[in-house]
Amino acid sequence: MDWLQFLQMICIPAFVWLVYKFGEMRKELSDFKVQVAREYATQVHINRLELKIDDLREMIWSLHHEPNTTRNKK
């Protein structure tokens, strides 16, 4: 077996297999990053909504349960 046959039979298929596996790993990593980003974005969004709801609840509570001094001044 000369070096050209060795290259054709062993090296080229091994290189193609390595490139395929590398691409497969990149896809898995990319999918993982997207999943983490979605979960993080969802959690951050939920936290922001909860804060806004709490602020609105406090504002409504204060409007209905505290005397409004601006109405009395008019």
A tleap script that builds the chain and sets N, CA, C and O, in Angstrom:
source leaprc.protein.ff14SB
mol = sequence {
  NMET ASP TRP LEU GLN PHE LEU GLN MET ILE
  CYS ILE PRO ALA PHE VAL TRP LEU VAL TYR
  LYS PHE GLY GLU MET ARG LYS GLU LEU SER
  ASP PHE LYS VAL GLN VAL ALA ARG GLU TYR
  ALA THR GLN VAL HIE ILE ASN ARG LEU GLU
  LEU LYS ILE ASP ASP LEU ARG GLU MET ILE
  TRP SER LEU HIE HIE GLU PRO ASN THR THR
  ARG ASN LYS CLYS
}
set mol.1.N position { 0.850 -1.172 0.000 }
set mol.1.CA position { 0.000 0.000 0.000 }
set mol.1.C position { 0.899 1.239 0.000 }
set mol.1.O position { 1.697 1.438 0.916 }
set mol.2.N position { 0.761 2.047 -1.015 }
set mol.2.CA position { 1.550 3.278 -1.055 }
set mol.2.C position { 0.799 4.405 -0.345 }
set mol.2.O position { -0.329 4.218 0.111 }
set mol.3.N position { 1.418 5.545 -0.258 }
set mol.3.CA position { 0.858 6.651 0.521 }
set mol.3.C position { -0.422 7.192 -0.092 }
set mol.3.O position { -1.276 7.673 0.653 }
set mol.4.N position { -0.607 7.143 -1.407 }
set mol.4.CA position { -1.820 7.623 -2.055 }
set mol.4.C position { -3.016 6.733 -1.706 }
set mol.4.O position { -4.107 7.238 -1.440 }
set mol.5.N position { -2.818 5.430 -1.704 }
set mol.5.CA position { -3.887 4.515 -1.304 }
set mol.5.C position { -4.225 4.697 0.177 }
set mol.5.O position { -5.394 4.656 0.559 }
set mol.6.N position { -3.203 4.898 1.007 }
set mol.6.CA position { -3.426 5.143 2.428 }
set mol.6.C position { -4.272 6.394 2.631 }
set mol.6.O position { -5.192 6.419 3.449 }
set mol.7.N position { -3.941 7.422 1.875 }
set mol.7.CA position { -4.702 8.669 1.964 }
set mol.7.C position { -6.153 8.441 1.543 }
set mol.7.O position { -7.071 8.904 2.220 }
set mol.8.N position { -6.366 7.746 0.455 }
set mol.8.CA position { -7.707 7.510 -0.063 }
set mol.8.C position { -8.527 6.588 0.837 }
set mol.8.O position { -9.732 6.793 0.984 }
set mol.9.N position { -7.919 5.607 1.424 }
set mol.9.CA position { -8.664 4.604 2.187 }
set mol.9.C position { -8.821 4.954 3.664 }
set mol.9.O position { -9.827 4.602 4.281 }
set mol.10.N position { -7.836 5.643 4.234 }
set mol.10.CA position { -7.854 5.882 5.679 }
set mol.10.C position { -8.035 7.362 6.004 }
set mol.10.O position { -8.960 7.720 6.734 }
set mol.11.N position { -7.194 8.206 5.490 }
set mol.11.CA position { -7.163 9.611 5.917 }
set mol.11.C position { -8.387 10.403 5.471 }
set mol.11.O position { -8.976 11.130 6.272 }
set mol.12.N position { -8.768 10.276 4.231 }
set mol.12.CA position { -9.903 11.063 3.729 }
set mol.12.C position { -11.208 10.659 4.423 }
set mol.12.O position { -11.936 11.543 4.873 }
set mol.13.N position { -11.539 9.361 4.533 }
set mol.13.CA position { -12.759 9.012 5.275 }
set mol.13.C position { -12.716 9.446 6.747 }
set mol.13.O position { -13.729 9.869 7.304 }
set mol.14.N position { -11.546 9.338 7.365 }
set mol.14.CA position { -11.425 9.768 8.764 }
set mol.14.C position { -11.632 11.275 8.881 }
set mol.14.O position { -12.286 11.736 9.816 }
set mol.15.N position { -11.092 12.032 7.960 }
set mol.15.CA position { -11.255 13.485 7.966 }
set mol.15.C position { -12.717 13.860 7.753 }
set mol.15.O position { -13.240 14.739 8.438 }
set mol.16.N position { -13.379 13.197 6.805 }
set mol.16.CA position { -14.797 13.468 6.551 }
set mol.16.C position { -15.629 13.147 7.787 }
set mol.16.O position { -16.542 13.896 8.133 }
set mol.17.N position { -15.321 12.047 8.449 }
set mol.17.CA position { -16.052 11.665 9.661 }
set mol.17.C position { -15.847 12.704 10.764 }
set mol.17.O position { -16.796 13.069 11.460 }
set mol.18.N position { -14.618 13.177 10.923 }
set mol.18.CA position { -14.334 14.196 11.936 }
set mol.18.C position { -15.069 15.499 11.643 }
set mol.18.O position { -15.612 16.123 12.554 }
set mol.19.N position { -15.089 15.908 10.389 }
set mol.19.CA position { -15.818 17.127 10.013 }
set mol.19.C position { -17.303 16.950 10.292 }
set mol.19.O position { -17.946 17.872 10.794 }
set mol.20.N position { -17.857 15.794 9.979 }
set mol.20.CA position { -19.271 15.515 10.242 }
set mol.20.C position { -19.569 15.586 11.744 }
set mol.20.O position { -20.550 16.204 12.156 }
set mol.21.N position { -18.723 14.953 12.555 }
set mol.21.CA position { -18.922 14.967 14.009 }
set mol.21.C position { -18.791 16.378 14.570 }
set mol.21.O position { -19.542 16.769 15.464 }
set mol.22.N position { -17.836 17.139 14.044 }
set mol.22.CA position { -17.662 18.514 14.494 }
set mol.22.C position { -18.914 19.338 14.183 }
set mol.22.O position { -19.369 20.110 15.027 }
set mol.23.N position { -19.464 19.184 12.999 }
set mol.23.CA position { -20.695 19.884 12.637 }
set mol.23.C position { -21.866 19.462 13.502 }
set mol.23.O position { -22.701 20.290 13.867 }
set mol.24.N position { -21.933 18.185 13.832 }
set mol.24.CA position { -22.990 17.666 14.703 }
set mol.24.C position { -22.880 18.282 16.102 }
set mol.24.O position { -23.884 18.668 16.699 }
set mol.25.N position { -21.662 18.368 16.610 }
set mol.25.CA position { -21.464 18.964 17.934 }
set mol.25.C position { -21.800 20.453 17.925 }
set mol.25.O position { -22.373 20.965 18.887 }
set mol.26.N position { -21.448 21.149 16.845 }
set mol.26.CA position { -21.786 22.577 16.747 }
set mol.26.C position { -23.292 22.774 16.740 }
set mol.26.O position { -23.793 23.711 17.361 }
set mol.27.N position { -24.021 21.908 16.049 }
set mol.27.CA position { -25.477 22.009 16.004 }
set mol.27.C position { -26.062 21.770 17.390 }
set mol.27.O position { -26.952 22.504 17.820 }
set mol.28.N position { -25.571 20.748 18.096 }
set mol.28.CA position { -26.056 20.476 19.450 }
set mol.28.C position { -25.776 21.646 20.376 }
set mol.28.O position { -26.630 22.019 21.181 }
set mol.29.N position { -24.587 22.230 20.268 }
set mol.29.CA position { -24.238 23.375 21.098 }
set mol.29.C position { -25.125 24.564 20.766 }
set mol.29.O position { -25.580 25.277 21.660 }
set mol.30.N position { -25.366 24.773 19.485 }
set mol.30.CA position { -26.231 25.863 19.069 }
set mol.30.C position { -27.650 25.675 19.595 }
set mol.30.O position { -28.264 26.622 20.086 }
set mol.31.N position { -28.167 24.461 19.493 }
set mol.31.CA position { -29.502 24.178 20.023 }
set mol.31.C position { -29.554 24.398 21.528 }
set mol.31.O position { -30.540 24.922 22.046 }
set mol.32.N position { -28.500 24.002 22.231 }
set mol.32.CA position { -28.441 24.199 23.671 }
set mol.32.C position { -28.435 25.686 24.021 }
set mol.32.O position { -29.122 26.117 24.947 }
set mol.33.N position { -27.657 26.462 23.273 }
set mol.33.CA position { -27.606 27.910 23.525 }
set mol.33.C position { -28.972 28.544 23.298 }
set mol.33.O position { -29.386 29.411 24.068 }
set mol.34.N position { -29.665 28.129 22.266 }
set mol.34.CA position { -30.997 28.665 21.992 }
set mol.34.C position { -31.952 28.296 23.118 }
set mol.34.O position { -32.743 29.134 23.551 }
set mol.35.N position { -31.896 27.074 23.594 }
set mol.35.CA position { -32.763 26.643 24.684 }
set mol.35.C position { -32.494 27.457 25.949 }
set mol.35.O position { -33.429 27.912 26.608 }
set mol.36.N position { -31.217 27.641 26.288 }
set mol.36.CA position { -30.868 28.428 27.475 }
set mol.36.C position { -31.330 29.868 27.312 }
set mol.36.O position { -31.855 30.462 28.254 }
set mol.37.N position { -31.140 30.430 26.134 }
set mol.37.CA position { -31.570 31.812 25.902 }
set mol.37.C position { -33.077 31.941 26.029 }
set mol.37.O position { -33.565 32.920 26.595 }
set mol.38.N position { -33.820 30.980 25.517 }
set mol.38.CA position { -35.277 31.030 25.643 }
set mol.38.C position { -35.714 30.952 27.090 }
set mol.38.O position { -36.585 31.709 27.520 }
set mol.39.N position { -35.122 30.048 27.843 }
set mol.39.CA position { -35.494 29.908 29.252 }
set mol.39.C position { -35.120 31.159 30.037 }
set mol.39.O position { -35.891 31.607 30.885 }
set mol.40.N position { -33.955 31.726 29.767 }
set mol.40.CA position { -33.523 32.927 30.472 }
set mol.40.C position { -34.422 34.094 30.106 }
set mol.40.O position { -34.872 34.840 30.976 }
set mol.41.N position { -34.680 34.247 28.815 }
set mol.41.CA position { -35.531 35.353 28.378 }
set mol.41.C position { -36.927 35.208 28.952 }
set mol.41.O position { -37.537 36.201 29.350 }
set mol.42.N position { -37.435 34.010 29.000 }
set mol.42.CA position { -38.760 33.773 29.542 }
set mol.42.C position { -38.788 34.128 31.021 }
set mol.42.O position { -39.726 34.778 31.482 }
set mol.43.N position { -37.778 33.711 31.767 }
set mol.43.CA position { -37.741 33.996 33.201 }
set mol.43.C position { -37.610 35.487 33.450 }
set mol.43.O position { -38.279 36.017 34.336 }
set mol.44.N position { -36.773 36.172 32.701 }
set mol.44.CA position { -36.617 37.614 32.861 }
set mol.44.C position { -37.928 38.308 32.522 }
set mol.44.O position { -38.340 39.236 33.219 }
set mol.45.N position { -38.575 37.870 31.472 }
set mol.45.CA position { -39.849 38.464 31.071 }
set mol.45.C position { -40.905 38.251 32.156 }
set mol.45.O position { -41.665 39.166 32.474 }
set mol.46.N position { -40.950 37.065 32.711 }
set mol.46.CA position { -41.908 36.769 33.782 }
set mol.46.C position { -41.629 37.651 35.000 }
set mol.46.O position { -42.561 38.177 35.608 }
set mol.47.N position { -40.380 37.812 35.352 }
set mol.47.CA position { -40.034 38.671 36.492 }
set mol.47.C position { -40.452 40.116 36.251 }
set mol.47.O position { -40.965 40.771 37.158 }
set mol.48.N position { -40.240 40.614 35.047 }
set mol.48.CA position { -40.649 41.987 34.724 }
set mol.48.C position { -42.161 42.129 34.815 }
set mol.48.O position { -42.662 43.120 35.346 }
set mol.49.N position { -42.885 41.149 34.301 }
set mol.49.CA position { -44.342 41.211 34.381 }
set mol.49.C position { -44.826 41.171 35.826 }
set mol.49.O position { -45.753 41.895 36.191 }
set mol.50.N position { -44.209 40.335 36.645 }
set mol.50.CA position { -44.597 40.277 38.056 }
set mol.50.C position { -44.362 41.616 38.748 }
set mol.50.O position { -45.192 42.054 39.544 }
set mol.51.N position { -43.244 42.267 38.453 }
set mol.51.CA position { -42.980 43.576 39.041 }
set mol.51.C position { -44.016 44.606 38.597 }
set mol.51.O position { -44.481 45.408 39.407 }
set mol.52.N position { -44.375 44.587 37.323 }
set mol.52.CA position { -45.377 45.525 36.824 }
set mol.52.C position { -46.736 45.266 37.460 }
set mol.52.O position { -47.453 46.206 37.804 }
set mol.53.N position { -47.089 44.006 37.616 }
set mol.53.CA position { -48.366 43.664 38.250 }
set mol.53.C position { -48.373 44.142 39.698 }
set mol.53.O position { -49.371 44.692 40.164 }
set mol.54.N position { -47.274 43.938 40.408 }
set mol.54.CA position { -47.194 44.405 41.794 }
set mol.54.C position { -47.321 45.926 41.873 }
set mol.54.O position { -48.004 46.452 42.751 }
set mol.55.N position { -46.663 46.628 40.955 }
set mol.55.CA position { -46.768 48.093 40.935 }
set mol.55.C position { -48.197 48.541 40.671 }
set mol.55.O position { -48.698 49.457 41.324 }
set mol.56.N position { -48.857 47.892 39.707 }
set mol.56.CA position { -50.248 48.248 39.414 }
set mol.56.C position { -51.161 47.942 40.597 }
set mol.56.O position { -52.061 48.724 40.905 }
set mol.57.N position { -50.937 46.824 41.253 }
set mol.57.CA position { -51.734 46.464 42.424 }
set mol.57.C position { -51.579 47.511 43.522 }
set mol.57.O position { -52.565 47.920 44.135 }
set mol.58.N position { -50.340 47.947 43.772 }
set mol.58.CA position { -50.100 48.983 44.778 }
set mol.58.C position { -50.759 50.295 44.388 }
set mol.58.O position { -51.325 50.980 45.240 }
set mol.59.N position { -50.693 50.651 43.119 }
set mol.59.CA position { -51.295 51.896 42.661 }
set mol.59.C position { -52.816 51.851 42.816 }
set mol.59.O position { -53.420 52.818 43.281 }
set mol.60.N position { -53.425 50.752 42.435 }
set mol.60.CA position { -54.881 50.617 42.571 }
set mol.60.C position { -55.278 50.631 44.042 }
set mol.60.O position { -56.267 51.263 44.414 }
set mol.61.N position { -54.522 49.947 44.868 }
set mol.61.CA position { -54.803 49.930 46.305 }
set mol.61.C position { -54.743 51.339 46.878 }
set mol.61.O position { -55.608 51.742 47.655 }
set mol.62.N position { -53.707 52.089 46.485 }
set mol.62.CA position { -53.562 53.444 47.016 }
set mol.62.C position { -54.669 54.364 46.512 }
set mol.62.O position { -55.099 55.262 47.235 }
set mol.63.N position { -55.131 54.156 45.290 }
set mol.63.CA position { -56.211 54.994 44.764 }
set mol.63.C position { -57.524 54.734 45.485 }
set mol.63.O position { -58.299 55.666 45.698 }
set mol.64.N position { -57.786 53.516 45.858 }
set mol.64.CA position { -59.066 53.156 46.463 }
set mol.64.C position { -59.081 53.239 47.980 }
set mol.64.O position { -60.157 53.322 48.573 }
set mol.65.N position { -57.936 53.219 48.619 }
set mol.65.CA position { -57.928 53.143 50.077 }
set mol.65.C position { -57.302 54.341 50.779 }
set mol.65.O position { -57.352 54.416 52.006 }
set mol.66.N position { -56.733 55.251 50.063 }
set mol.66.CA position { -56.174 56.440 50.691 }
set mol.66.C position { -56.975 57.646 50.228 }
set mol.66.O position { -57.407 57.705 49.077 }
set mol.67.N position { -57.171 58.599 51.115 }
set mol.67.CA position { -57.906 59.797 50.695 }
set mol.67.C position { -57.113 60.561 49.640 }
set mol.67.O position { -55.904 60.754 49.765 }
set mol.68.N position { -57.803 60.976 48.627 }
set mol.68.CA position { -57.173 61.693 47.535 }
set mol.68.C position { -57.188 63.180 47.866 }
set mol.68.O position { -58.249 63.804 47.874 }
set mol.69.N position { -56.032 63.742 48.135 }
set mol.69.CA position { -55.941 65.141 48.545 }
set mol.69.C position { -56.112 66.083 47.362 }
set mol.69.O position { -56.509 67.232 47.555 }
set mol.70.N position { -55.828 65.638 46.159 }
set mol.70.CA position { -55.969 66.536 45.003 }
set mol.70.C position { -57.438 66.817 44.718 }
set mol.70.O position { -57.763 67.914 44.263 }
set mol.71.N position { -58.330 65.875 44.966 }
set mol.71.CA position { -59.758 66.108 44.763 }
set mol.71.C position { -60.312 67.100 45.788 }
set mol.71.O position { -61.172 67.923 45.473 }
set mol.72.N position { -59.812 67.007 47.003 }
set mol.72.CA position { -60.294 67.896 48.066 }
set mol.72.C position { -59.818 69.325 47.857 }
set mol.72.O position { -60.496 70.256 48.292 }
set mol.73.N position { -58.692 69.531 47.215 }
set mol.73.CA position { -58.163 70.873 46.993 }
set mol.73.C position { -58.891 71.589 45.880 }
set mol.73.O position { -58.913 72.820 45.869 }
set mol.74.N position { -59.487 70.876 44.945 }
set mol.74.CA position { -60.148 71.528 43.805 }
set mol.74.C position { -61.421 72.094 44.217 }
set mol.74.O position { -62.127 72.685 43.401 }
savepdb mol mol.pdb
quit
